[in-house]
Amino acid sequence: MLALTSIKRDDHKQKWEETEFPLVCETCLGDNPYVRMTKEPHGKKCRVCDVPFTVFAWQAGTRGRLKKVEICRTCARAKNVCQVCLYDLQYGLPVAVRDQVLAEEGCLDSVVAAPQSAANRAWATAQKERAIEQGTAIQQCVPTNASAAAKLASMARMEPRYERNLPKLCSFFAKGECNRGTQCPFRHEMPRDRNDPMSKSNTKDRFFGSNDAVARGILRAHLEREKRESKGENERATSTLYVRFREGQNAITQGDIRDKFYSYGEISSVRMHQDKGAFVEFTSPQATQHAITSANGSIICGRKIKVNWAMVAKRGAGQTKSAGPKAVKPAAPPGGLKKDPEGFRPNVKVPAPPGGGGPIKRAGVSHGTVAAPYYPSQDPTRLGTQSKA
């Protein structure tokens, strides 16, 4: 008798979804650890597959707004995304960014093309449910090689961004007609430009990754960062990685670093960078890549770490061309300089130049005979020398 209670009377209701808890990310839950949710079975249709599902609603944090799930749990599990923001649950990236990185790194089998028609959507939904029951659905959205995993890990945005949970803008404030003041539940800020592509995104575009303005911005910023690194003064080390320590009270020693990274390959040296991080050098680049992919985001002594390739300065990058010795400005005397209305006149006697040399001869002017100048050094008796008589 209990087995028949889950069977719905209507044939069209057989595929309606019923769940006990939503599939959401940490950002959408909010900063409040005590969350009270409301549950409404078959509250609305999924924005992707148009199938009614269970709607959950809650207040996202102390200053957050009321948030609801937008897609069903089946579609979210098929793409491994959050039911509210549709960001990847493993890397915190939009679907378009994740799928493009997987396609560029040779993981085309991990990119799932969602159907567009109703019949194909119904068939795909049934296939998704079967794959989820077998545990093979999420494997289609994860990287299958180390290069794709390392690139996604470098672009990951797993830190909670609670500013996305802020209330929406007040339309009456934009018109200058809001009279609620501080009691208004909406934000009193001016809206963005109407031509801003960020304000025109919808759920289907973000789920399919076809026209996502946020994804384009992330990919553009990543491309610019790669160009700056290629043109900059630093280049990537061959077999060395850098471990950055997050803020924490526990001290991390060199032994803790070796215990963490010895399983990824043979370690040549470990150099501590005060309490901020450490340089770990392996004997092979493959071991370094494996350590970056596996240990990034892990915890050592209660402190979260971020692992990435170490950068080596190019030869001569820190040297500047010398322009010669700089002129040193003389210091003023202890008593200071006295002000003179006619200008500064130093009290130094300059000796007059010695005479001699005769008058200046100019071209075309006749001059008389001028006697040769006499110098005292020409007198042989000046120093007591006696001439022979």
C-alpha positions in Angstrom: 0.0 0.0 0.0 2.9 2.4 0.8 4.4 1.8 -2.6 1.3 3.0 -4.3 1.2 6.3 -2.5 4.1 7.8 -4.7 2.2 7.0 -7.9 0.3 10.0 -9.3 -3.1 9.5 -10.7 -2.6 11.8 -13.8 -0.2 10.5 -16.5 1.1 14.0 -17.1 2.1 14.3 -13.4 4.3 11.3 -13.5 7.4 13.4 -14.5 6.7 16.2 -12.0 9.6 16.5 -9.6 9.4 16.2 -5.8 12.5 16.8 -3.7 13.3 17.4 -0.1 16.1 19.9 -0.3 17.4 22.3 -3.1 20.8 22.0 -4.8 22.3 25.5 -4.2 25.8 27.0 -3.6 27.1 28.7 -0.5 26.7 32.2 -1.9 23.0 31.8 -2.5 22.4 30.4 1.0 23.7 33.6 2.5 25.9 34.4 5.5 23.4 33.2 8.1 24.0 29.6 9.3 20.4 29.2 10.4 18.3 29.2 7.3 14.5 28.8 7.4 13.0 27.6 4.1 9.5 27.3 2.7 8.6 24.4 0.5 5.9 24.4 -2.1 5.4 21.2 -4.1 5.0 21.8 -7.8 5.0 25.5 -7.2 6.1 26.6 -10.7 7.6 25.3 -14.0 11.3 24.9 -14.6 12.6 27.6 -16.8 14.6 25.1 -18.8 12.5 22.0 -19.3 9.0 23.4 -18.4 8.4 20.6 -15.9 6.7 21.6 -12.5 9.0 21.0 -9.6 9.2 21.8 -5.8 10.0 25.4 -5.1 12.1 26.4 -2.1 12.3 30.0 -0.9 14.4 31.6 1.9 16.0 34.8 3.0 19.7 34.8 1.8 21.5 36.2 4.9 20.8 39.1 7.3 20.7 41.7 4.6 19.8 39.5 1.6 16.6 39.4 -0.3 14.1 36.5 -0.6 15.6 33.9 -3.1 13.8 31.1 -4.9 15.1 28.2 -7.0 14.7 28.8 -10.8 15.3 25.4 -12.4 14.5 21.9 -11.3 16.9 19.6 -9.6 17.2 17.3 -12.5 18.5 20.0 -14.8 20.8 21.3 -12.1 22.3 17.9 -11.5 22.7 17.3 -15.3 24.8 20.4 -15.6 26.2 20.4 -12.0 25.1 23.9 -11.4 23.2 25.8 -8.6 19.4 25.9 -8.9 19.4 29.7 -8.2 22.4 31.4 -9.8 23.2 28.6 -12.3 27.0 28.7 -11.5 29.1 25.6 -11.5 29.2 24.0 -8.1 32.8 22.9 -8.3 34.5 26.0 -9.6 32.0 28.8 -9.2 32.1 29.7 -12.9 29.3 30.3 -15.4 28.4 27.3 -17.7 29.7 29.1 -20.8 33.2 29.6 -19.2 33.4 26.0 -18.0 32.2 24.5 -21.3 34.6 26.6 -23.4 37.6 25.7 -21.2 36.7 22.0 -21.5 36.3 22.3 -25.2 39.7 24.1 -25.6 41.5 21.5 -23.5 40.2 18.5 -25.4 37.3 17.5 -23.1 34.6 17.6 -25.7 32.9 14.6 -24.3 32.3 16.5 -21.1 30.3 19.3 -22.8 26.6 18.4 -22.9 24.4 20.0 -25.6 20.9 20.6 -24.2 18.0 20.0 -26.6 15.7 22.8 -27.6 12.4 21.2 -28.7 9.8 19.9 -26.3 10.0 16.3 -27.5 13.7 16.1 -27.3 13.6 17.8 -24.0 11.3 15.2 -22.6 13.5 12.4 -23.9 16.6 14.1 -22.6 15.0 14.5 -19.1 14.3 10.8 -18.9 17.9 10.1 -19.9 19.2 12.5 -17.3 17.1 10.8 -14.6 18.4 7.4 -15.6 22.0 8.7 -15.7 21.6 10.3 -12.3 20.3 7.1 -10.8 23.4 5.3 -12.3 25.7 8.1 -11.0 27.2 9.0 -14.4 25.5 12.4 -15.1 27.9 14.6 -13.1 30.9 12.9 -14.8 29.9 14.7 -18.0 30.6 18.1 -16.5 34.0 17.6 -15.0 37.5 17.8 -16.6 39.0 14.6 -17.8 42.7 15.8 -18.0 45.1 17.7 -15.8 45.4 20.7 -18.1 41.7 21.4 -18.1 41.5 20.9 -14.3 44.4 23.3 -13.7 43.0 26.0 -16.0 39.6 25.8 -14.3 41.2 25.8 -10.9 43.1 29.0 -11.7 39.9 30.7 -12.8 37.8 29.3 -9.9 35.8 31.8 -7.9 34.8 29.7 -4.8 34.9 32.5 -2.3 31.3 33.5 -1.2 30.0 36.7 -2.9 27.2 37.8 -0.6 26.8 41.1 -2.5 24.8 39.1 -5.1 22.1 38.6 -2.5 21.4 42.2 -1.9 17.9 43.5 -2.5 16.9 44.7 -5.9 16.8 48.3 -6.9 13.8 50.5 -6.0 12.1 51.7 -9.2 10.3 54.5 -7.3 13.6 55.8 -6.0 14.9 56.0 -9.6 11.8 58.1 -10.4 12.2 60.2 -7.3 8.8 59.1 -5.8 9.8 56.7 -3.0 8.5 57.9 0.3 9.5 54.9 2.5 12.9 56.1 3.4 14.9 53.7 5.5 11.9 51.4 5.7 12.0 50.5 2.0 13.0 46.9 1.5 14.7 47.7 -1.8 18.0 49.4 -2.5 18.0 53.2 -3.1 20.6 53.3 -5.9 20.3 54.5 -9.5 20.1 51.7 -12.1 22.7 50.9 -14.6 22.7 51.9 -18.2 19.8 50.3 -20.1 22.2 49.2 -22.8 24.3 47.2 -20.3 24.2 43.6 -21.4 24.4 42.4 -17.8 20.8 43.6 -17.2 19.4 41.6 -20.2 20.5 38.1 -19.3 18.0 35.3 -18.8 18.0 31.9 -17.3 18.0 29.9 -20.5 21.0 31.8 -21.9 23.0 31.2 -18.8 22.0 27.5 -18.6 22.8 26.8 -22.2 25.9 29.1 -22.3 24.8 30.8 -25.5 24.6 34.5 -24.7 26.0 35.1 -21.2 27.5 38.6 -20.6 29.0 37.6 -17.3 30.9 34.7 -19.0 32.2 37.0 -21.7 33.6 39.4 -19.1 35.3 36.6 -17.2 36.9 35.2 -20.4 38.0 38.6 -21.4 39.6 39.3 -18.1 41.4 36.0 -18.1 42.7 36.6 -21.7 44.0 40.0 -20.7 45.7 38.6 -17.6 47.5 35.9 -19.7 48.7 38.7 -22.1 50.1 40.7 -19.2 51.9 37.7 -17.9 53.4 36.9 -21.3 54.6 40.5 -21.8 55.6 41.2 -18.3 59.0 40.9 -16.6 58.3 37.5 -15.0 58.0 34.0 -16.6 56.7 30.8 -15.2 59.2 28.5 -13.5 59.9 25.0 -14.9 59.3 22.8 -11.8 58.5 25.2 -9.0 55.2 26.1 -7.4 54.2 28.8 -4.9 51.9 28.0 -1.9 50.1 31.0 -0.6 48.7 30.8 3.0 45.4 32.3 3.9 45.0 34.3 7.1 45.1 32.1 10.2 46.5 31.7 13.7 48.4 28.4 13.2 51.9 28.6 12.0 53.0 26.4 9.0 56.5 25.0 9.1 58.7 23.5 6.4 57.9 20.0 7.6 54.2 20.6 7.2 54.8 21.6 3.6 56.8 18.5 2.9 54.2 16.3 4.5 51.6 17.8 2.3 53.4 17.7 -1.1 55.7 14.6 -0.9 53.0 12.3 -2.3 52.8 14.2 -5.6 56.5 13.6 -6.6 60.1 14.0 -5.5 60.8 17.3 -3.9 64.1 19.1 -4.5 63.8 22.0 -2.1 61.3 23.9 0.0 61.9 27.6 0.8 59.6 29.4 3.2 58.4 33.0 2.4 58.0 34.3 5.9 54.4 33.4 7.1 52.9 34.3 3.7 53.8 31.2 1.6 56.4 28.8 0.5 58.3 27.8 -2.7 58.3 24.1 -3.5 60.5 22.8 -6.2 60.0 19.3 -7.7 62.3 17.3 -9.9 59.8 17.2 -12.8 57.2 19.5 -14.3 54.6 16.7 -14.3 54.8 16.4 -10.6 54.4 20.2 -10.2 51.3 20.2 -12.4 49.9 17.3 -10.4 50.5 19.1 -7.1 48.9 22.3 -8.4 45.8 20.5 -9.7 45.3 18.3 -6.5 46.4 20.6 -3.6 44.9 23.9 -4.7 42.3 25.0 -2.2 43.2 22.4 0.4 43.9 23.0 4.1 47.2 22.8 6.0 47.2 23.2 9.8 43.7 24.7 9.7 44.7 27.3 7.0 43.5 27.3 3.4 46.2 27.4 0.8 46.3 28.5 -2.9 48.8 26.7 -5.1 50.0 28.0 -8.5 53.1 28.1 -10.6 56.0 30.2 -9.3 57.2 33.1 -11.4 60.9 33.7 -12.1 62.2 37.2 -13.0 63.9 37.5 -16.3 67.6 38.3 -16.5 68.2 42.0 -16.3 64.5 42.9 -15.7 65.2 44.6 -12.4 68.2 46.5 -13.6 67.8 50.1 -14.9 70.2 52.0 -17.1 72.5 54.4 -15.2 72.3 58.0 -16.4 75.6 59.0 -14.6 76.2 60.6 -11.3 73.5 62.9 -10.2 74.4 66.5 -9.2 74.2 67.0 -5.4 72.7 70.2 -4.3 74.9 71.9 -1.6 73.3 72.2 1.8 72.6 75.5 3.4 74.9 76.7 6.3 73.6 76.1 9.9 72.5 79.7 10.3 70.6 79.8 7.0 71.1 82.2 4.1 70.6 85.9 4.7 68.2 87.6 2.4 69.6 90.4 0.3 67.3 92.6 -1.7 69.9 92.8 -4.5 70.5 89.1 -4.6 72.8 86.6 -2.9 76.4 87.8 -2.8 78.8 85.2 -1.4 81.6 86.7 0.8 84.4 85.1 -1.2 87.3 87.1 -2.7 88.2 85.9 -6.1 91.8 86.6 -7.1 92.3 88.7 -10.2 93.8 86.9 -13.1 97.6 87.4 -13.7 98.7 90.0 -16.2 100.4 89.2 -19.4 99.4 88.0 -22.8 99.5 91.5 -24.4 96.6 93.2 -26.1 94.1 91.4 -28.2 95.0 91.5 -31.8 92.1 91.9 -34.2 92.1 91.0 -37.8 92.7 93.9 -40.2 94.1 96.2 -37.4 97.8 97.1 -37.3 99.5 97.0 -33.9 103.0 98.3 -32.9 105.7 96.2 -31.4 104.8 94.9 -27.9 107.4 93.8 -25.4 107.4 90.2 -24.4 105.9 89.6 -20.9 108.2 89.1 -18.0 107.7 86.2 -15.5 109.7 86.0 -12.2 110.5 82.4 -12.9 112.6 83.5 -15.8 115.2 85.1 -13.4 117.9 82.5 -12.7 119.1 84.4 -9.6 115.7 84.5 -7.9 116.4 81.3 -6.0 120.0 82.1 -5.1 121.7 80.8 -8.2 125.0 82.5 -8.9 126.0 83.1 -12.4 129.6 82.5 -13.5 131.5 85.7 -14.1 
